Amino acid sequence: MESEEKQEVKFNPPLWRQRRNFVSRYLKINSGFKKICDAGCGEGALLEILLNDTQFSLLAGIDIHRQSIIECYNRCKPNDMDLKYLRELPITLDLFHGSLEYVDKRLLGYDCFVLLEVIEHLDERTLEKLPQNLFGYYRPECIIISTPNAEFNVYFPDLKYGTVEQTFRHWDHKFEWTRKEFESWCKDCAEEYGYDVEFDGVGLLGPADRGYCTQIAIFTNPLRSTKSFKETETRYNYKYKIEYPYFEESGFTDLDIEDEVLDNLYMVITDWDEFQQSKKVELEHIWSILRIRQVCKYKKRLIEVLHSSRVLQLDGEYVEVLTDVQKPKELLLDNEDYQDDWGNDNSGWDSNDYLDDKDGWNSSEEPATKKWKESFDTTAVPSDSEIEIYEN
């Protein structure tokens, strides 16, 4: 965590999390992006949260620090919950050790490159080559770059901004740009390589004329490039390839999916009296159930079933249930201790616990142990031989 969060100024949520949430939300909105490269991935804070969403099929991380790549692998590798609660679609994470001074043809074809708080760490030679490598050679559909806003440093007294003794927010920063300097650099890159660019940021405090604490540029809509680049050698050290376990069973019929919805509705009904009157459940709540996502794979499939079903009727953002749904035995006992037929203690179970931000997109809690999608589904756990983790 950078020194900006160790000073007197505090952000809630922390600034690093605001940056991560900004990127994850932007990528969520632009659902056409499937392949994301985190250039300067560090210990994997962004990659870890992107692994939650089945929108993505391929992720990559690059970092110049070997230890950071090792820590990123340990943070992102499948854990026990990933094995127990299998994601509905496959995803691969590739981790590379290397410098942005060079390019590697294995990273061609990614939809978006993300550089969060990276450029200020680059030496002069690497920064000079970055536009050609990033905008010219890789040329993704989208590029997101964030960097500290030097003007905001006035709120960090220890940095002595505006004096001859001023320092940067982090010991390894080679520079910190004002908004004018950053926008000038970005506009030059956009003009030379045929991109549109817009500016945003995270972390506001005091008068808006100081701007955001972190300034962000989003490059989109690249024109067809007229420049040619020679085919490159493999310049990065390929460290880890992780193939995540997922639910591979397929062939579920409309009736199968309909039955699964009815069998699992209890997970998302928090007020049974209200449900008995309205007979409606939010579509998003149904889609939040892992078992439903596993058997449908895509929300489009669930909607197709709802349109043809005689017992489930789609009504805007809600699903109307046209048949009886039984309240599970353990929920009938409310506050009483309950043991199921196998002697397991299920007292204190609250379905509200399983409706809150399952994917972690808006969570203020560190998701280190919650990459997995929560569910009571008891899908079989694959053997070690079914989990492909390679180190080269």
C-alpha positions as CSV (number, residue, x, y, z in Angstrom):
1,M,0.0,0.0,0.0
2,E,1.4,3.4,-1.0
3,S,2.4,6.0,1.5
4,E,-0.5,8.2,0.5
5,E,-2.7,6.1,2.7
6,K,-0.2,6.3,5.6
7,Q,-0.4,10.1,5.9
8,E,-3.0,12.1,7.7
9,V,-5.4,11.9,4.8
10,K,-7.6,8.7,4.9
11,F,-9.8,7.4,2.2
12,N,-12.8,5.2,2.8
13,P,-12.7,2.8,1.1
14,P,-8.9,2.8,0.7
15,L,-7.6,4.5,-2.5
16,W,-6.2,1.2,-3.9
17,R,-9.6,-0.4,-3.6
18,Q,-11.3,2.6,-5.2
19,R,-8.9,2.3,-8.2
20,R,-9.6,-1.5,-8.4
21,N,-13.4,-0.9,-8.2
22,F,-13.3,1.7,-10.9
23,V,-11.6,-0.6,-13.3
24,S,-13.7,-3.6,-12.5
25,R,-16.9,-1.6,-12.9
26,Y,-15.8,-0.2,-16.2
27,L,-15.0,-3.6,-17.5
28,K,-18.3,-4.9,-16.2
29,I,-20.2,-2.3,-18.1
30,N,-18.2,-3.0,-21.3
31,S,-19.1,-6.7,-21.3
32,G,-17.7,-7.3,-24.7
33,F,-14.2,-7.4,-23.2
34,K,-13.1,-11.0,-22.6
35,K,-9.3,-10.9,-22.4
36,I,-7.7,-8.5,-19.9
37,C,-4.0,-7.9,-19.3
38,D,-2.9,-6.3,-16.0
39,A,0.5,-4.7,-16.9
40,G,2.3,-4.1,-13.6
41,C,0.0,-6.5,-11.7
42,G,2.0,-6.5,-8.5
43,E,0.6,-9.0,-6.0
44,G,-2.6,-9.5,-8.0
45,A,-5.2,-7.3,-6.2
46,L,-7.0,-6.5,-9.5
47,L,-6.6,-9.9,-11.1
48,E,-8.0,-11.6,-8.0
49,I,-11.3,-9.7,-8.3
50,L,-11.5,-10.1,-12.1
51,L,-11.4,-13.9,-11.5
52,N,-14.8,-13.6,-9.9
53,D,-16.6,-12.7,-13.1
54,T,-17.3,-15.2,-15.9
55,Q,-17.4,-12.4,-18.4
56,F,-13.7,-13.0,-18.7
57,S,-12.1,-16.0,-20.3
58,L,-8.4,-15.1,-20.3
59,L,-6.4,-12.9,-17.9
60,A,-2.7,-12.1,-17.9
61,G,-0.4,-10.3,-15.4
62,I,3.0,-8.9,-16.0
63,D,5.4,-7.5,-13.5
64,I,9.1,-6.6,-13.4
65,H,9.5,-7.9,-9.8
66,R,9.8,-11.7,-9.6
67,Q,8.6,-11.8,-6.0
68,S,5.5,-9.9,-6.9
69,I,4.6,-12.6,-9.6
70,I,5.1,-15.3,-7.0
71,E,2.9,-13.5,-4.5
72,C,0.3,-12.9,-7.3
73,Y,0.3,-16.6,-8.1
74,N,-0.2,-17.6,-4.4
75,R,-3.0,-15.0,-4.1
76,C,-4.9,-16.1,-7.3
77,K,-4.4,-19.8,-7.5
78,P,-7.5,-22.0,-6.9
79,N,-8.3,-22.5,-3.2
80,D,-10.6,-25.0,-1.5
81,M,-13.6,-22.9,-2.2
82,D,-12.8,-22.7,-5.9
83,L,-12.8,-26.5,-5.9
84,K,-16.0,-27.0,-3.9
85,Y,-18.0,-24.2,-5.6
86,L,-17.1,-24.7,-9.3
87,R,-17.4,-21.6,-11.5
88,E,-19.7,-22.1,-14.4
89,L,-17.3,-21.2,-17.2
90,P,-13.5,-21.8,-17.7
91,I,-10.9,-19.1,-17.3
92,T,-7.1,-19.1,-17.7
93,L,-4.6,-16.8,-15.9
94,D,-1.1,-16.4,-17.4
95,L,1.6,-14.7,-15.3
96,F,4.8,-13.2,-16.9
97,H,8.0,-11.8,-15.4
98,G,9.3,-9.0,-17.6
99,S,9.6,-5.2,-18.3
100,L,7.3,-3.0,-20.2
101,E,10.4,-1.8,-22.1
102,Y,9.9,-4.9,-24.2
103,V,7.0,-6.6,-26.0
104,D,6.0,-10.2,-26.3
105,K,3.8,-11.6,-29.1
106,R,2.0,-13.9,-26.6
107,L,0.1,-10.8,-25.3
108,L,-1.3,-9.8,-28.7
109,G,-5.1,-10.0,-29.0
110,Y,-6.1,-8.8,-25.6
111,D,-9.1,-6.6,-25.4
112,C,-7.9,-4.3,-22.7
113,F,-4.6,-3.4,-21.0
114,V,-4.7,-1.9,-17.5
115,L,-1.8,0.0,-15.9
116,L,-2.8,1.0,-12.3
117,E,-0.2,3.2,-10.7
118,V,2.6,1.9,-13.0
119,I,3.9,4.7,-15.3
120,E,5.3,6.8,-12.4
121,H,7.6,3.9,-11.5
122,L,9.1,3.6,-15.0
123,D,12.5,4.9,-15.8
124,E,13.0,7.4,-18.6
125,R,13.9,4.7,-21.2
126,T,11.0,2.5,-20.5
127,L,8.5,5.4,-20.4
128,E,9.8,6.6,-23.7
129,K,9.2,3.1,-25.3
130,L,5.8,2.5,-23.6
131,P,3.6,4.3,-26.1
132,Q,5.0,2.5,-29.1
133,N,4.8,-0.9,-27.3
134,L,1.4,-0.4,-25.8
135,F,-0.5,1.7,-28.3
136,G,1.4,0.7,-31.4
137,Y,2.3,-3.0,-31.0
138,Y,-0.3,-4.5,-28.6
139,R,-3.0,-2.1,-29.7
140,P,-5.9,-3.4,-27.6
141,E,-9.5,-2.0,-27.9
142,C,-9.1,-0.3,-24.5
143,I,-6.3,1.0,-22.3
144,I,-6.8,2.2,-18.8
145,I,-3.9,4.1,-17.1
146,S,-3.9,5.6,-13.6
147,T,-1.2,7.8,-11.9
148,P,-1.0,10.1,-8.9
149,N,-2.2,13.7,-9.4
150,A,0.7,15.9,-8.1
151,E,-1.7,18.8,-7.5
152,F,-3.5,16.8,-4.8
153,N,-0.3,16.4,-2.8
154,V,-1.1,19.7,-1.1
155,Y,-3.3,17.5,1.2
156,F,-0.3,15.5,2.3
157,P,1.7,17.8,4.5
158,D,4.7,15.5,4.8
159,L,5.3,15.8,1.0
160,K,5.8,19.6,1.3
161,Y,4.2,20.1,-2.1
162,G,5.2,23.4,-3.9
163,T,8.4,23.8,-1.9
164,V,12.0,23.1,-2.8
165,E,11.8,20.2,-0.4
166,Q,8.8,18.5,-1.9
167,T,8.9,14.7,-2.2
168,F,6.8,12.1,-3.9
169,R,4.1,9.8,-2.4
170,H,6.3,6.7,-2.8
171,W,10.1,6.3,-2.7
172,D,10.2,4.5,-6.1
173,H,8.2,7.2,-8.0
174,K,10.3,8.7,-10.8
175,F,7.9,11.6,-11.3
176,E,4.3,12.7,-10.4
177,W,2.5,14.6,-13.0
178,T,-0.1,17.4,-12.7
179,R,-3.3,17.0,-14.5
180,K,-2.1,19.2,-17.3
181,E,1.1,17.1,-17.7
182,F,-0.7,13.8,-17.7
183,E,-3.4,15.0,-20.1
184,S,-0.8,16.3,-22.4
185,W,1.1,13.0,-22.5
186,C,-2.2,11.0,-23.0
187,K,-3.4,13.3,-25.8
188,D,-0.1,13.0,-27.6
189,C,-0.3,9.2,-27.4
190,A,-4.0,9.2,-28.5
191,E,-3.2,11.5,-31.5
192,E,-0.2,9.6,-32.7
193,Y,-1.7,6.1,-32.4
194,G,-5.3,6.8,-33.4
195,Y,-7.2,6.5,-30.0
196,D,-9.9,8.5,-28.3
197,V,-9.1,9.4,-24.7
198,E,-11.2,10.6,-21.8
199,F,-10.3,11.4,-18.2
200,D,-11.7,10.5,-14.8
201,G,-10.3,9.7,-11.4
202,V,-10.9,8.5,-7.8
203,G,-10.3,10.0,-4.4
204,L,-11.9,13.5,-3.9
205,L,-11.2,15.7,-0.9
206,G,-11.8,19.4,-0.4
207,P,-12.2,21.8,-3.4
208,A,-12.7,20.1,-6.7
209,D,-10.1,22.5,-8.3
210,R,-7.4,20.2,-7.0
211,G,-8.9,17.3,-8.9
212,Y,-8.8,13.6,-8.0
213,C,-6.1,12.1,-5.9
214,T,-5.6,9.4,-8.6
215,Q,-6.1,10.6,-12.2
216,I,-7.2,8.1,-14.8
217,A,-7.2,8.0,-18.6
218,I,-9.3,5.7,-20.7
219,F,-8.2,5.1,-24.3
220,T,-10.8,3.6,-26.7
221,N,-11.8,3.2,-30.3
222,P,-8.5,2.7,-32.0
223,L,-8.3,3.4,-35.7
224,R,-6.8,0.8,-38.0
225,S,-3.1,1.1,-37.7
226,T,-1.0,2.0,-40.7
227,K,2.2,1.2,-38.9
228,S,4.0,-2.1,-39.1
229,F,6.0,-3.8,-36.4
230,K,8.4,-6.7,-36.8
231,E,7.5,-10.0,-35.2
232,T,9.1,-10.1,-31.8
233,E,10.8,-12.8,-29.9
234,T,9.5,-14.1,-26.6
235,R,10.9,-11.5,-24.3
236,Y,9.0,-12.3,-21.0
237,N,9.7,-15.2,-18.7
238,Y,6.5,-17.3,-18.6
239,K,6.1,-18.1,-14.9
240,Y,2.7,-19.6,-14.3
241,K,-0.3,-20.8,-16.2
242,I,-3.4,-21.6,-14.1
243,E,-6.4,-23.3,-15.6
244,Y,-9.3,-22.9,-13.1
245,P,-11.6,-25.8,-12.4
246,Y,-15.2,-25.3,-13.6
247,F,-18.5,-27.1,-13.9
248,E,-18.3,-29.1,-17.1
249,E,-21.6,-30.9,-17.1
250,S,-23.9,-29.7,-19.9
251,G,-27.0,-30.7,-21.7
252,F,-29.6,-29.4,-19.2
253,T,-33.1,-29.2,-20.7
254,D,-35.6,-26.3,-20.1
255,L,-37.4,-28.6,-17.7
256,D,-34.2,-29.3,-15.8
257,I,-33.4,-25.6,-15.4
258,E,-37.0,-24.9,-14.4
259,D,-36.8,-27.5,-11.7
260,E,-33.4,-26.2,-10.5
261,V,-34.9,-22.7,-10.1
262,L,-37.8,-23.9,-8.1
263,D,-35.6,-26.2,-5.9
264,N,-33.2,-23.3,-5.1
265,L,-35.5,-20.4,-4.7
266,Y,-35.4,-20.7,-0.9
267,M,-31.8,-19.4,-1.0
268,V,-32.9,-15.9,-2.1
269,I,-36.3,-15.6,-0.4
270,T,-35.6,-13.4,2.7
271,D,-39.2,-12.7,3.6
272,W,-41.5,-15.7,3.1
273,D,-44.7,-13.8,4.1
274,E,-44.0,-11.2,1.5
275,F,-43.2,-13.8,-1.1
276,Q,-46.4,-15.7,-0.5
277,Q,-48.3,-12.5,-1.3
278,S,-46.3,-11.3,-4.3
279,K,-45.0,-14.6,-5.6
280,K,-42.2,-12.6,-7.2
281,V,-38.4,-12.8,-6.9
282,E,-35.8,-10.6,-8.5
283,L,-34.2,-12.1,-11.6
284,E,-30.8,-11.0,-10.4
285,H,-31.3,-12.8,-7.1
286,I,-32.1,-16.0,-9.0
287,W,-29.0,-15.5,-11.2
288,S,-26.9,-15.1,-8.1
289,I,-27.4,-18.7,-7.2
290,L,-24.3,-20.7,-8.3
291,R,-26.3,-23.8,-9.2
292,I,-28.5,-21.8,-11.6
293,R,-25.4,-20.3,-13.3
294,Q,-23.8,-23.7,-13.6
295,V,-26.7,-25.3,-15.4
296,C,-27.4,-22.3,-17.6
297,K,-23.9,-21.0,-18.2
298,Y,-25.2,-17.7,-19.5
299,K,-28.1,-15.5,-18.3
300,K,-29.5,-15.5,-21.8
301,R,-30.2,-19.2,-21.4
302,L,-32.1,-18.6,-18.1
303,I,-34.2,-15.9,-19.8
304,E,-35.0,-18.2,-22.7
305,V,-36.3,-20.8,-20.2
306,L,-38.4,-18.2,-18.3
307,H,-40.0,-17.1,-21.5
308,S,-41.2,-20.6,-22.3
309,S,-42.0,-21.8,-18.8
310,R,-45.6,-22.4,-17.6
311,V,-44.7,-22.1,-13.9
312,L,-42.1,-19.2,-14.0
313,Q,-43.0,-16.0,-15.8
314,L,-40.6,-13.2,-16.5
315,D,-42.0,-9.8,-15.5
316,G,-39.4,-7.1,-16.2
317,E,-36.7,-7.4,-13.5
318,Y,-38.8,-9.9,-11.5
319,V,-39.8,-13.6,-12.0
320,E,-43.3,-14.5,-11.0
321,V,-43.7,-18.0,-9.5
322,L,-47.0,-19.6,-10.7
323,T,-46.7,-22.7,-8.5
324,D,-46.3,-23.5,-4.8
325,V,-42.8,-23.3,-3.3
326,Q,-42.3,-25.0,0.0
327,K,-40.4,-23.4,2.8
328,P,-37.4,-25.6,3.8
329,K,-37.8,-27.5,7.1
330,E,-34.9,-25.7,8.7
331,L,-36.4,-22.3,8.0
332,L,-39.7,-23.3,9.6
333,L,-38.0,-23.5,13.0
334,D,-36.8,-19.9,12.8
335,N,-34.9,-19.3,16.1
336,E,-34.9,-22.9,17.3
337,D,-31.8,-25.0,17.0
338,Y,-32.2,-27.3,14.1
339,Q,-30.3,-30.5,13.2
340,D,-30.8,-32.1,9.8
341,D,-31.2,-35.9,9.2
342,W,-27.4,-36.3,9.3
343,G,-27.0,-34.6,12.7
344,N,-25.5,-31.3,11.3
345,D,-26.3,-28.2,13.3
346,N,-27.9,-25.6,11.0
347,S,-29.0,-23.1,13.6
348,G,-28.4,-19.5,12.9
349,W,-28.6,-19.9,9.1
350,D,-29.6,-16.6,7.4
351,S,-30.3,-16.4,3.7
352,N,-29.5,-12.7,3.8
353,D,-25.9,-13.7,4.2
354,Y,-26.0,-15.1,0.7
355,L,-27.5,-12.1,-1.1
356,D,-24.8,-9.5,-0.3
357,D,-22.4,-8.8,-3.1
358,K,-21.4,-12.4,-4.0
359,D,-19.0,-11.4,-6.7
360,G,-17.2,-8.8,-4.5
361,W,-17.5,-6.0,-7.0
362,N,-18.7,-3.5,-4.4
363,S,-17.4,-5.2,-1.3
364,S,-15.4,-3.1,1.3
365,E,-13.9,-6.3,2.7
366,E,-10.6,-7.8,1.5
367,P,-11.7,-10.7,-0.8
368,A,-8.5,-12.7,-0.3
369,T,-10.5,-15.8,0.7
370,K,-13.7,-15.1,-1.2
371,K,-12.9,-15.4,-4.9
372,W,-15.4,-18.2,-5.1
373,K,-19.2,-17.8,-5.7
374,E,-21.1,-18.6,-2.6
375,S,-23.8,-21.3,-2.7
376,F,-25.0,-24.3,-0.7
377,D,-24.7,-26.4,-3.8
378,T,-22.7,-29.6,-3.2
379,T,-21.1,-30.1,-6.6
380,A,-18.5,-32.9,-6.5
381,V,-14.9,-31.8,-5.9
382,P,-12.5,-32.7,-8.7
383,S,-9.4,-34.7,-8.0
384,D,-5.9,-33.1,-8.1
385,S,-5.4,-34.5,-11.5
386,E,-8.2,-32.4,-12.9
387,I,-6.7,-29.1,-11.7
388,E,-4.1,-27.9,-14.2
389,I,-1.5,-25.6,-12.7
390,Y,1.9,-25.3,-14.4
391,E,5.1,-23.6,-13.6
392,N,7.6,-23.1,-16.5
